[in-house]
């Protein structure tokens, strides 16, 4: 089970503030292990996104907020491969669109980098293994994300999808 760092919690708090500022309806998904069924744990190892964002006349998207630092040499952000595979499986089985939203302290949590899980897996980026944690990840180039600034709304996200 993944334990969130203080930075991960900070990113979630700042993202929630951005949602509230932009009057975007959402549900925060409690990360307590006791709120999910045994079947969910068995099939998905307890992996679940942080937010359910409700979009009028569309439906909803799940969002997993990440505090990630950019690899300055390659201009990439690491996205966990195992988690992405689990989210992809959930997305296909339950038709639940899942996105990662990345920010960090260096960005002041004023810029949010959005990317759908499906794009992470279909990006063609070769899987890497961390020399520190020995966990596999996808190094996703910055230009693959949709950037949304503090004063932007979700309209920017959808307008960038169709360009």
C-alpha positions in Angstrom: 0.0 0.0 0.0 1.3 3.5 -0.9 1.6 5.9 2.0 1.3 9.5 0.9 4.1 11.9 1.7 3.5 15.3 3.1 4.1 16.6 -0.5 1.4 14.4 -1.8 -1.0 15.6 0.8 0.0 19.2 0.1 -0.6 18.7 -3.7 -4.1 17.3 -2.9 -4.9 20.3 -0.6 -3.8 22.8 -3.2 -5.7 21.0 -6.0 -8.8 21.0 -3.8 -8.3 24.8 -3.4 -8.1 25.2 -7.2 -11.3 23.2 -7.7 -13.1 25.3 -5.1 -11.8 28.6 -6.5 -13.1 27.6 -10.0 -16.4 26.3 -8.6 -15.8 22.8 -9.9 -17.9 20.2 -8.2 -16.0 17.2 -6.8 -16.0 14.4 -4.3 -12.8 13.6 -2.5 -12.2 9.8 -2.2 -11.3 8.9 1.3 -8.0 7.0 1.2 -8.7 5.1 4.4 -8.3 1.4 3.7 -11.5 0.5 5.6 -13.8 2.2 3.0 -13.2 -0.3 0.2 -14.5 -3.8 -0.3 -12.4 -6.9 -0.1 -13.1 -7.5 -3.8 -11.7 -4.1 -4.7 -8.5 -4.8 -2.7 -8.2 -8.3 -4.4 -8.7 -7.0 -7.9 -7.0 -3.6 -7.7 -4.6 -3.7 -4.7 -6.4 -0.8 -3.2 -5.3 1.6 -5.8 -7.7 4.4 -6.3 -7.8 8.0 -7.5 -8.1 11.0 -5.1 -11.0 12.9 -6.7 -14.2 12.4 -8.6 -14.8 15.5 -10.6 -18.3 16.1 -11.8 -18.7 17.8 -15.2 -22.2 19.1 -16.1 -23.7 17.5 -19.3 -20.7 15.2 -19.5 -20.4 13.0 -16.5 -17.3 12.6 -14.4 -13.6 11.9 -14.4 -11.4 10.4 -11.7 -8.3 12.3 -10.9 -5.2 11.1 -9.1 -3.1 14.1 -7.9 0.6 13.6 -7.8 3.4 15.7 -6.4 6.3 15.0 -8.9 9.5 16.8 -9.7 10.6 17.2 -13.3 13.7 15.5 -14.5 15.4 18.6 -15.7 17.9 16.8 -18.0 15.1 15.1 -20.0 12.1 17.4 -19.2 10.0 14.4 -18.0 7.8 13.5 -15.1 7.8 10.0 -13.6 4.5 8.2 -13.6 4.2 4.9 -11.8 3.8 2.0 -14.3 2.0 -0.5 -12.0 -0.5 2.1 -10.8 -1.1 3.2 -14.4 -1.8 -0.4 -15.4 -4.3 -0.8 -12.5 -6.0 2.4 -13.4 -6.2 1.4 -17.1 -7.8 -1.9 -16.1 -10.4 -0.1 -14.0 -11.0 2.3 -16.8 -11.7 -0.4 -19.3 -13.8 -2.6 -16.9 -15.9 0.2 -15.4 -15.7 2.9 -18.1 -14.3 5.4 -15.6 -12.0 7.9 -17.2 -8.9 8.5 -15.0 -6.4 11.3 -15.3 -3.2 12.2 -13.5 -2.8 15.7 -12.4 0.8 16.7 -11.5 2.2 19.7 -9.7 4.9 20.5 -7.1 6.3 23.1 -4.8 8.6 24.4 -7.5 5.5 25.2 -9.6 3.9 26.7 -6.4 1.0 24.4 -7.0 -0.1 27.2 -9.5 0.2 25.1 -12.6 -1.5 21.7 -13.0 -0.2 19.2 -15.6 -3.0 16.9 -16.7 -2.7 13.6 -18.6 -5.1 10.7 -19.1 -3.9 7.3 -17.9 -4.6 6.0 -21.4 -2.1 8.5 -22.9 0.6 7.5 -20.3 0.3 3.9 -21.5 0.0 4.7 -25.2 2.7 7.3 -25.3 5.4 5.0 -26.6 7.7 6.1 -23.8 10.0 3.2 -22.7 9.5 1.9 -19.2 12.4 2.8 -16.8 13.3 1.5 -13.4 14.3 3.8 -10.6 17.8 3.3 -9.3 16.7 4.3 -5.9 13.3 2.6 -5.3 13.7 -0.1 -8.0 10.1 0.6 -9.1 9.2 0.9 -12.8 7.9 4.2 -14.2 7.1 6.0 -17.4 9.2 9.2 -18.0 6.5 11.3 -19.6 7.7 14.4 -21.5 6.4 17.7 -20.3 4.9 18.4 -23.8 2.5 15.4 -23.4 0.7 17.1 -20.5 -2.1 19.7 -20.8 -1.0 22.6 -18.6 -3.7 24.4 -16.7 -2.7 27.6 -14.8 -4.1 28.7 -11.5 -6.6 31.1 -13.2 -7.7 28.6 -15.9 -10.8 26.5 -15.8 -11.6 23.0 -17.0 -12.6 24.6 -20.3 -8.9 24.8 -21.1 -8.5 21.1 -20.5 -11.3 20.2 -23.0 -10.3 22.8 -25.6 -6.8 21.3 -25.6 -8.1 17.8 -26.1 -9.5 18.7 -29.5 -6.5 20.6 -31.0 
